[in-house]
Every structure is written in C-alpha cells, then in structure tokens.
Amino acid sequence: SRFVAVWIPACAGMTVVRRRSVLFQRALEMSFRDQSIRLTTGFLLLASIAGAALAGPAELYQQHCAACHGADRLGAMGPALLPENLERLRKAEALKTVREGRAATQMQSFAATLKPEEIQQLVDWIYTPVTPAPTWSDAQMNASRIVHFAPGSLPDKPAALFDKVDMLNLFIVVEAGDHHVSVLDGDKLERIHRFPSRFALHGGPKFTPDGRYVFFASRDGWVSKFDIWNLKTVVEIRVGINTRNVAVSGDGKYVIAANYLPHNLVVLDADLKPIRTLEARSAKGDKTSRVSAVYDAAPRKSFVAAMKDIPELWEISYDPKAEPVYEGLVHDFRMGEGNPHPGQFYPRRTPLEDVLDDFFFDASYEHVIGASREGGKGQVVYLDSRRKIADIALPGMPHLGSGITWKWQGRTVLATPNLKEGVVSVIDMQDWKTVKQIPTLGPGFFMRSHEKSRYAWVDSMMSPNKDTLQVIDKETLDVVEKLRPVPGKTLAHIEFTRDGRYALASLWENDGAIIVFDAATLKEVKRIPASKPVGKYNVFNKVTRSEGTSH
C-alpha cells in the first residue's frame, strides 16, 4: 500500500513506457531495502499496478485515439480533443460518436472494442483541460521555419519535363491515404510527379496568381510552399497546433493561416516569414474563438475570416494604403476622434446575429453568404456597410464553401450541397430567394461545374449512397444522370480540366483512383490509381476563380 500511495500519483503524467520503467525500478529498490518484501512480490505488484494503469483513460486514448488525434490531443488527421475545441459538442454527442463512429469519415465505432464505462472515462478525460494549456508562440513559430531553397536559387522557368505541357492545365492532387501529392498533366491525363506531403493536409491548396507556387496547410499547423515549376518544396513553417486552411492574397505577396489552436490568424509574407499574429478575440474582449476559415477577396485587397465561436466576421486588408480601423463608437472620425489603428492587417469587424461556420462570396466580393452549422437558415452580409441585409432559407447544413454559381434564365444563381439533407439549394443572387430545392440521394460535401459545361455535379458521400455522383442539368435544375462506377465505394470531389472537356472524380479509398469522365457524354474515359485522392485542383480554374469551383 505504501508503494501504491507514493508512486501512482507520481507517475500520473508519464507515458506508459516511462511509467513501467519507474515502477520497475522502485519495486526493485523497495524490495532490497525492506527484507519483508521479496523480489518476487515486487514483480507481482509491478505487474498488477501496470495492468491497472493500462485501464486508465490516458492509456485508452494512447491505444485507440492517438494515431488520428495526436499523442498530446493536439490534433493530427483528426481534430484536437481539448475542451476548447469541443465546446460546442455536448458530451452526449461525443459519447455517441465514440460508440457509433461518424459516417463518411475515418472516425470508426468503438462499441465492440471498448466497454461502456471505458467510453465514458475516455470522453470525460478529453473534456478535461490539458495542463499546462497548449500554446504556440511567435518564437516557436519562427524557430520552426525551414528553408529548403533560398529565394532566387531555383530556375525561373519550368523544368525540362514540362516541355510542351500547359502549365495552367496542371492538377494538384492531395492523396490522404499515404500523405502524398501528385501533379497531373490535364491534357494527357497522366501523372507527372508525386511527392510526400506533411501529415494530413487539410483545406484546399492555394496558388499564386502566376500558378508557379502552391501553398499547403496540414491539420497540425504546417504551411508548406511548393514550387510547381521546379517540383520542390522551398520553405515550411509551423503556424499553429491545429490549422484550418490558408489563403493567398490576390497579388501573391501574402499568405494567411486560420487556426483552431491557438485561437488566431497568422499573416506571413510569400516566403513564409511571419508578419503579424492576430488573436481571434471578440470586440468585447471577453472571449476568443477558433477560426472557421479564411479566404481571399482579391477585388477588395483583403482577407475575410469567419469565427466559429463568436458572432463576428473579420475583414483584414493587405492593402498598404488601407484606411484606418476605428474600434468602438466614433462621433466623427474626420475630427480625429476614437482610437484609429493602421488599416493594413488590422481586423475590421462585422457583428452578426449568429456565428458563421461557412461562407461564400458573390462575384463582386461585396457580399458574403454565410451559414451556421446549426442549420436552418443563412444570412447575407454586405461588407461595405458591415451589416446583414438578408436572410436565406437554407435547410439542414449547407456547405457553402463548396458552393458554385452559373447563369440561369438571365440571372446568377448560387447552388450549394448539404451536409445533413439530401438536397441542393439553388438561390437567386439578386433577390436572395430560393429558386429550387433539388432532391439528391443523400447529404453531400462537394459540388462542381464549369463555364463550358451544361452540367453541375454533386456527391452524396455523407450517406449510404456515397458511391453515386448525381449530374444536374443547369437549365432545367433536374438530376439527369446518376453515375456509380464502383458500387459500395466513396465517390466525391469533381474538378474539371481547364477547357471543361473532362471531369475528374475521386474514388476516396486507400487503393482508390481518379476516375476521368467525358464532361459531355458522361462516359468514363480512364482511371489513374491514387491513394485516397481527397481533392484535385486545376491551376487555371483556381487562379481565374472559375464560377464552377470553390475558391
């Protein structure tokens, strides 16, 4: 009992291996000091204690959760499991997720693996704060920066293997199965190059305006700059512990990263040198927030960021000539009243009635169409006046980040898939009224089209019909075809070639493929093997901000 009372608390913060080592050592020491305790008894006691320790929530986590969520709960392929990250997830829902898993994700069911009381212990533990609280300082960020190739050290022209290749019709393919990225020739529909990436890339990669460089963000906070012309990673930096996505300015001079942990945005120059860290704190100063997403609004020379936990939308200008930002009430800014802040890289806040988890820009980038993950409705925010101007009827949980637009009967419409319901919502962007709710086979994640295509494509990957792509006629607004090339396997994420001739779909399996369809006849053309290709990004469609793809 003396052994247990002294050494179990002392070992509480240790890894399993270290704990066993210490327990073993102390058992031996106490056996030799006290003749009444035999060496055999010490070994038996050690085995008993080590076995009991393995039943604790920390050990259960290391055995079943750490591979996806990180050994320190700070996130990896899966999200960070910390109280601040789980604030909007009730424990009852967390228990259900652990028991039953989560459809269309890598979160498996543990009902057959863990006892009910073990699941309860595990969930209680992940809602317990990590001590000390995890942080990622500017000093740590600067120290993490790795320069593989100094600026100007690589040739300023495409490598020889790109001879006669349309550099703007290349595809960047993120393969999550084995954490690689492929470069595809969009004309020949062949792989040119494949290289290892950081673990668990998240959010779409972003390109510089000339298409030479692409920036990747990993879930665990690494931002990487890749030179497509020379097929080299040139510089990397870790900007946080759990990162959502990055955006690149319209002039290619700046990069910004949105973080879940810490609660901030990080502004960098194009060589990934930190410029400023913006804490995501409310205007009242009483709360911080995870950052849901950040996107570039090139015509405005600014970034726009949505906050997951506070009802605010931020616009961050990267224009050196940006007007000052005034916080609080000002009677007349022309009189020098208030407390002005330099406009560049200082957030201009729009207060909202509800948080925005996801949003979409209109073509002018003057309006933001946003929705909360709580679902049921959306709102339109006019950025110039910084206020909501309309509500939109959006059922379920619309995925506006995958929304697209096209011309319909002389008007521009927005179409968005839905993460909770089998429906595509089509909205008139002039009066913000619903044109049609198009029924689909189930909740989906991605929607794509092309200016030269009569069709829009949508998946149902969040449903039992995850293996079927639906093709919508953009004029009749009806589903006209259902494509199911590999029954039972997840099929999602369409991207078009530069000319709109081919549509490339992802077979989301570790032994998956990129399935190429003729965009006019809807017939399969070929397959390119790939390891869970979660996303494909055509350089031209992205840098020109095609209406048929997300930005």
Secondary structure, 3 states (H helix, E strand, C coil): CHHHHHHHHHCCCCCHHHHHHHHHHHHHHHHHHCCCCCHHHHHHHHHHHHHHHHCCHHHHHHHHCHHHHCCCCCCCCCCCCCCCCCCCCCHHHHHHHHHHCCCCCCCCCCCCCCCHHHHHHHHHHHCCCCCCCCCCCHHHHHHHCEECCCCCCCCCCCCHHHCCCCHHHEEEEEECCCCEEEEEECCCCEEEEEEECCCCECCCCEECCCCCEEEEEECCCEEEEEECCCCEEEEEEECCCEEEEEEECCCCCEEEEEEEECCEEEEEECCCCEEEEEECECCCCCCECCEEEEEEEHHHCEEEEEECCCCEEEEEECCCCCCCEEECCCCCHHHCCCEEECCCCCEEEEECCCCCCEEEECCCCCEEEEECCCCEEEEEEECCCCEEEEEEEECCCECHHHCEEEEECCEEEEEECECCCCEEEEEECCCCCEEEEEECCCCCCCEECCCCCCEEEEECCCCCCCCCEEEEECCCCEEEEEECCCCCCCEEEEEECCCCCEEEEEECCCCCEEEEEECCCCCEEEEEECCCEEEEEEHHHHHCCCCCCCC
